[in-house]
Amino acid sequence: MAVEISDEAFDAAVSEALDQVPSEFLDLLDNVVVLVEDEPADPGHGVLGLYEGIPLPERDSFYGAVLPDRILIYRGPLKRLCGSVDELVEEIGVTVVHEIAHFFGMDDDQLDDLGWG
């Protein structure tokens, strides 16, 4: 059963998760927007979040005049995964860190090895 939480409270939990990321990492998030969406475009993959863009290590001197990268946090899958609001808030934090790590060029295997999978 999905955790009951208002959209506003969910969005606030995402903001709180971002506030917990050390500023030395947040300051490097150049041309990136974090958005909350209800569901992924392809719900069959079971994703909780998604990074879309050009990871920082792949940006070169020709990088510019591009739309912002996007970090998407999916409300529905996260609410269905968790059994309590506390668990949901924790999983939102993990998902935010996971997607930010993709911006820095880390892949899922590296994140799994570090416990952020």
FIKOLZA-1660 file (N, C-alpha, C; in steps of 0.1 Angstrom, whole numbers, plus 5000, padded with zeros to 4 digits):
% residues 117
   i   px   py   pz ch aa at
   1 5008 4988 5000  A  M  N
   1 5000 5000 5000  A  M CA
   1 5009 5012 5000  A  M  C
   2 5005 5022 4992  A  A  N
   2 5013 5034 4991  A  A CA
   2 5012 5043 5003  A  A  C
   3 5023 5049 5007  A  V  N
   3 5024 5059 5018  A  V CA
   3 5015 5071 5014  A  V  C
   4 5007 5075 5024  A  E  N
   4 4999 5087 5022  A  E CA
   4 5006 5099 5026  A  E  C
   5 5009 5108 5017  A  I  N
   5 5016 5120 5019  A  I CA
   5 5011 5130 5009  A  I  C
   6 5010 5142 5012  A  S  N
   6 5005 5153 5003  A  S CA
   6 5017 5155 4993  A  S  C
   7 5013 5160 4981  A  D  N
   7 5023 5164 4971  A  D CA
   7 5032 5175 4977  A  D  C
   8 5027 5184 4985  A  E  N
   8 5035 5195 4991  A  E CA
   8 5045 5189 5001  A  E  C
   9 5041 5180 5009  A  A  N
   9 5050 5173 5019  A  A CA
   9 5061 5165 5011  A  A  C
  10 5057 5158 5001  A  F  N
  10 5066 5151 4993  A  F CA
  10 5077 5160 4987  A  F  C
  11 5072 5171 4981  A  D  N
  11 5081 5181 4975  A  D CA
  11 5091 5187 4986  A  D  C
  12 5085 5189 4997  A  A  N
  12 5093 5195 5008  A  A CA
  12 5104 5185 5012  A  A  C
  13 5101 5172 5012  A  A  N
  13 5111 5161 5015  A  A CA
  13 5122 5161 5005  A  A  C
  14 5118 5163 4992  A  V  N
  14 5129 5164 4982  A  V CA
  14 5138 5176 4984  A  V  C
  15 5132 5188 4988  A  S  N
  15 5139 5200 4991  A  S CA
  15 5148 5197 5003  A  S  C
  16 5143 5191 5013  A  E  N
  16 5151 5188 5025  A  E CA
  16 5163 5179 5021  A  E  C
  17 5160 5169 5012  A  A  N
  17 5171 5160 5008  A  A CA
  17 5182 5168 5001  A  A  C
  18 5178 5177 4992  A  L  N
  18 5188 5186 4985  A  L CA
  18 5196 5194 4995  A  L  C
  19 5189 5199 5006  A  D  N
  19 5195 5207 5016  A  D CA
  19 5206 5199 5024  A  D  C
  20 5205 5186 5024  A  Q  N
  20 5214 5177 5031  A  Q CA
  20 5226 5174 5023  A  Q  C
  21 5226 5177 5010  A  V  N
  21 5238 5174 5001  A  V CA
  21 5248 5185 5005  A  V  C
  22 5260 5181 5007  A  P  N
  22 5271 5191 5010  A  P CA
  22 5272 5202 4999  A  P  C
  23 5274 5214 5004  A  S  N
  23 5274 5225 4994  A  S CA
  23 5285 5224 4984  A  S  C
  24 5296 5217 4987  A  E  N
  24 5307 5216 4977  A  E CA
  24 5303 5207 4965  A  E  C
  25 5292 5199 4967  A  F  N
  25 5287 5191 4956  A  F CA
  25 5276 5199 4949  A  F  C
  26 5267 5205 4957  A  L  N
  26 5256 5213 4951  A  L CA
  26 5262 5225 4943  A  L  C
  27 5273 5231 4947  A  D  N
  27 5278 5242 4940  A  D CA
  27 5283 5238 4926  A  D  C
  28 5286 5225 4924  A  L  N
  28 5290 5220 4911  A  L CA
  28 5279 5216 4902  A  L  C
  29 5267 5216 4907  A  L  N
  29 5255 5212 4899  A  L CA
  29 5252 5224 4889  A  L  C
  30 5259 5225 4879  A  D  N
  30 5258 5236 4869  A  D CA
  30 5248 5231 4858  A  D  C
  31 5238 5240 4855  A  N  N
  31 5229 5237 4845  A  N CA
  31 5221 5224 4847  A  N  C
  32 5216 5223 4859  A  V  N
  32 5208 5211 4863  A  V CA
  32 5196 5216 4871  A  V  C
  33 5185 5210 4867  A  V  N
  33 5172 5212 4874  A  V CA
  33 5167 5199 4881  A  V  C
  34 5162 5200 4893  A  V  N
  34 5156 5189 4900  A  V CA
  34 5141 5191 4899  A  V  C
  35 5134 5180 4894  A  L  N
  35 5119 5181 4892  A  L CA
  35 5113 5169 4899  A  L  C
  36 5101 5170 4904  A  V  N
  36 5093 5159 4909  A  V CA
  36 5082 5156 4899  A  V  C
  37 5081 5144 4895  A  E  N
  37 5070 5140 4886  A  E CA
  37 5063 5128 4892  A  E  C
  38 5050 5126 4889  A  D  N
  38 5042 5116 4895  A  D CA
  38 5047 5102 4891  A  D  C
  39 5049 5100 4878  A  E  N
  39 5053 5086 4873  A  E CA
  39 5064 5087 4862  A  E  C
  40 5072 5077 4861  A  P  N
  40 5081 5077 4849  A  P CA
  40 5074 5075 4836  A  P  C
  41 5080 5079 4825  A  A  N
  41 5074 5077 4812  A  A CA
  41 5072 5062 4810  A  A  C
  42 5081 5054 4814  A  D  N
  42 5080 5039 4812  A  D CA
  42 5080 5033 4826  A  D  C
  43 5068 5031 4832  A  P  N
  43 5067 5026 4846  A  P CA
  43 5071 5012 4848  A  P  C
  44 5073 5004 4837  A  G  N
  44 5077 4990 4838  A  G CA
  44 5091 4988 4843  A  G  C
  45 5099 4998 4844  A  H  N
  45 5113 4997 4848  A  H CA
  45 5116 4998 4863  A  H  C
  46 5106 5002 4870  A  G  N
  46 5107 5003 4885  A  G CA
  46 5117 5014 4889  A  G  C
  47 5119 5024 4882  A  V  N
  47 5128 5035 4886  A  V CA
  47 5122 5044 4896  A  V  C
  48 5130 5049 4905  A  L  N
  48 5126 5059 4915  A  L CA
  48 5130 5073 4911  A  L  C
  49 5140 5074 4903  A  G  N
  49 5145 5087 4898  A  G CA
  49 5152 5085 4885  A  G  C
  50 5156 5096 4879  A  L  N
  50 5163 5095 4866  A  L CA
  50 5171 5108 4864  A  L  C
  51 5184 5106 4860  A  Y  N
  51 5192 5117 4855  A  Y CA
  51 5192 5117 4840  A  Y  C
  52 5189 5128 4834  A  E  N
  52 5190 5130 4820  A  E CA
  52 5199 5142 4817  A  E  C
  53 5209 5139 4809  A  G  N
  53 5218 5150 4806  A  G CA
  53 5232 5146 4802  A  G  C
  54 5241 5155 4803  A  I  N
  54 5255 5153 4800  A  I CA
  54 5263 5153 4813  A  I  C
  55 5268 5141 4818  A  P  N
  55 5275 5141 4831  A  P CA
  55 5287 5150 4831  A  P  C
  56 5290 5155 4842  A  L  N
  56 5301 5165 4844  A  L CA
  56 5314 5160 4837  A  L  C
  57 5318 5147 4839  A  P  N
  57 5331 5143 4833  A  P CA
  57 5331 5143 4818  A  P  C
  58 5319 5143 4812  A  E  N
  58 5318 5143 4797  A  E CA
  58 5317 5157 4791  A  E  C
  59 5316 5167 4800  A  R  N
  59 5315 5181 4795  A  R CA
  59 5329 5186 4791  A  R  C
  60 5330 5193 4780  A  D  N
  60 5343 5198 4776  A  D CA
  60 5342 5213 4773  A  D  C
  61 5352 5218 4767  A  S  N
  61 5352 5233 4764  A  S CA
  61 5341 5237 4754  A  S  C
  62 5335 5228 4747  A  F  N
  62 5324 5231 4737  A  F CA
  62 5311 5230 4744  A  F  C
  63 5310 5226 4757  A  Y  N
  63 5297 5225 4764  A  Y CA
  63 5292 5239 4766  A  Y  C
  64 5279 5241 4761  A  G  N
  64 5273 5254 4764  A  G CA
  64 5261 5255 4755  A  G  C
  65 5252 5265 4758  A  A  N
  65 5240 5267 4750  A  A CA
  65 5232 5255 4749  A  A  C
  66 5231 5247 4760  A  V  N
  66 5222 5235 4760  A  V CA
  66 5212 5236 4771  A  V  C
  67 5201 5229 4769  A  L  N
  67 5190 5229 4779  A  L CA
  67 5196 5223 4792  A  L  C
  68 5190 5227 4803  A  P  N
  68 5195 5221 4816  A  P CA
  68 5194 5206 4816  A  P  C
  69 5203 5199 4823  A  D  N
  69 5202 5185 4826  A  D CA
  69 5190 5184 4836  A  D  C
  70 5184 5172 4837  A  R  N
  70 5172 5171 4846  A  R CA
  70 5175 5159 4855  A  R  C
  71 5172 5161 4868  A  I  N
  71 5171 5151 4877  A  I CA
  71 5156 5150 4881  A  I  C
  72 5150 5138 4878  A  L  N
  72 5136 5136 4880  A  L CA
  72 5134 5126 4892  A  L  C
  73 5126 5130 4901  A  I  N
  73 5122 5122 4913  A  I CA
  73 5108 5118 4911  A  I  C
  74 5105 5105 4911  A  Y  N
  74 5092 5100 4908  A  Y CA
  74 5084 5097 4921  A  Y  C
  75 5073 5105 4923  A  R  N
  75 5065 5104 4935  A  R CA
  75 5058 5091 4936  A  R  C
  76 5052 5086 4926  A  G  N
  76 5044 5073 4927  A  G CA
  76 5052 5061 4931  A  G  C
  77 5063 5058 4924  A  P  N
  77 5071 5046 4927  A  P CA
  77 5076 5047 4941  A  P  C
  78 5081 5059 4945  A  L  N
  78 5086 5060 4959  A  L CA
  78 5076 5058 4969  A  L  C
  79 5064 5064 4967  A  K  N
  79 5053 5062 4977  A  K CA
  79 5049 5047 4978  A  K  C
  80 5049 5040 4967  A  R  N
  80 5045 5026 4967  A  R CA
  80 5056 5017 4973  A  R  C
  81 5068 5021 4972  A  L  N
  81 5079 5013 4977  A  L CA
  81 5080 5013 4992  A  L  C
  82 5076 5024 4998  A  C  N
  82 5079 5026 5012  A  C CA
  82 5067 5023 5021  A  C  C
  83 5069 5018 5033  A  G  N
  83 5059 5015 5042  A  G CA
  83 5055 5025 5053  A  G  C
  84 5063 5036 5053  A  S  N
  84 5060 5047 5063  A  S CA
  84 5065 5060 5057  A  S  C
  85 5061 5071 5063  A  V  N
  85 5066 5084 5059  A  V CA
  85 5081 5085 5062  A  V  C
  86 5085 5080 5073  A  D  N
  86 5099 5080 5077  A  D CA
  86 5108 5073 5067  A  D  C
  87 5103 5061 5063  A  E  N
  87 5110 5053 5053  A  E CA
  87 5110 5060 5039  A  E  C
  88 5099 5067 5036  A  L  N
  88 5098 5074 5023  A  L CA
  88 5108 5086 5023  A  L  C
  89 5109 5093 5034  A  V  N
  89 5118 5105 5035  A  V CA
  89 5132 5100 5033  A  V  C
  90 5136 5089 5039  A  E  N
  90 5149 5083 5038  A  E CA
  90 5152 5079 5024  A  E  C
  91 5142 5072 5017  A  E  N
  91 5144 5067 5003  A  E CA
  91 5145 5079 4994  A  E  C
  92 5137 5090 4996  A  I  N
  92 5139 5102 4988  A  I CA
  92 5153 5107 4989  A  I  C
  93 5159 5107 5001  A  G  N
  93 5172 5112 5002  A  G CA
  93 5182 5103 4995  A  G  C
  94 5180 5090 4995  A  V  N
  94 5189 5081 4988  A  V CA
  94 5188 5083 4973  A  V  C
  95 5175 5085 4968  A  T  N
  95 5173 5087 4954  A  T CA
  95 5179 5100 4949  A  T  C
  96 5178 5110 4957  A  V  N
  96 5184 5123 4953  A  V CA
  96 5199 5122 4952  A  V  C
  97 5205 5116 4962  A  V  N
  97 5220 5114 4961  A  V CA
  97 5223 5105 4949  A  V  C
  98 5216 5094 4947  A  H  N
  98 5218 5085 4936  A  H CA
  98 5218 5093 4922  A  H  C
  99 5208 5101 4920  A  E  N
  99 5207 5108 4907  A  E CA
  99 5218 5119 4906  A  E  C
 100 5221 5126 4917  A  I  N
 100 5232 5135 4917  A  I CA
 100 5245 5128 4913  A  I  C
 101 5247 5116 4919  A  A  N
 101 5260 5109 4916  A  A CA
 101 5261 5106 4901  A  A  C
 102 5249 5103 4894  A  H  N
 102 5250 5101 4880  A  H CA
 102 5255 5114 4873  A  H  C
 103 5251 5126 4877  A  F  N
 103 5256 5138 4872  A  F CA
 103 5271 5138 4872  A  F  C
 104 5277 5133 4883  A  F  N
 104 5291 5133 4885  A  F CA
 104 5298 5122 4878  A  F  C
 105 5290 5114 4870  A  G  N
 105 5296 5103 4862  A  G CA
 105 5296 5090 4868  A  G  C
 106 5290 5088 4880  A  M  N
 106 5290 5074 4886  A  M CA
 106 5279 5066 4879  A  M  C
 107 5282 5053 4877  A  D  N
 107 5272 5044 4872  A  D CA
 107 5266 5036 4883  A  D  C
 108 5255 5028 4880  A  D  N
 108 5248 5021 4890  A  D CA
 108 5257 5011 4898  A  D  C
 109 5266 5004 4891  A  D  N
 109 5275 4995 4898  A  D CA
 109 5283 5001 4908  A  D  C
 110 5289 5013 4905  A  Q  N
 110 5297 5021 4915  A  Q CA
 110 5288 5025 4927  A  Q  C
 111 5276 5029 4924  A  L  N
 111 5267 5033 4934  A  L CA
 111 5263 5021 4943  A  L  C
 112 5260 5010 4937  A  D  N
 112 5257 4998 4945  A  D CA
 112 5269 4994 4954  A  D  C
 113 5281 4995 4949  A  D  N
 113 5293 4992 4957  A  D CA
 113 5294 5001 4969  A  D  C
 114 5289 5014 4967  A  L  N
 114 5290 5024 4978  A  L CA
 114 5278 5024 4987  A  L  C
 115 5268 5015 4984  A  G  N
 115 5256 5014 4992  A  G CA
 115 5245 5024 4989  A  G  C
 116 5246 5030 4977  A  W  N
 116 5236 5040 4972  A  W CA
 116 5228 5035 4961  A  W  C
 117 5228 5022 4959  A  G  N
 117 5221 5016 4947  A  G CA
 117 5206 5017 4948  A  G  C
% end
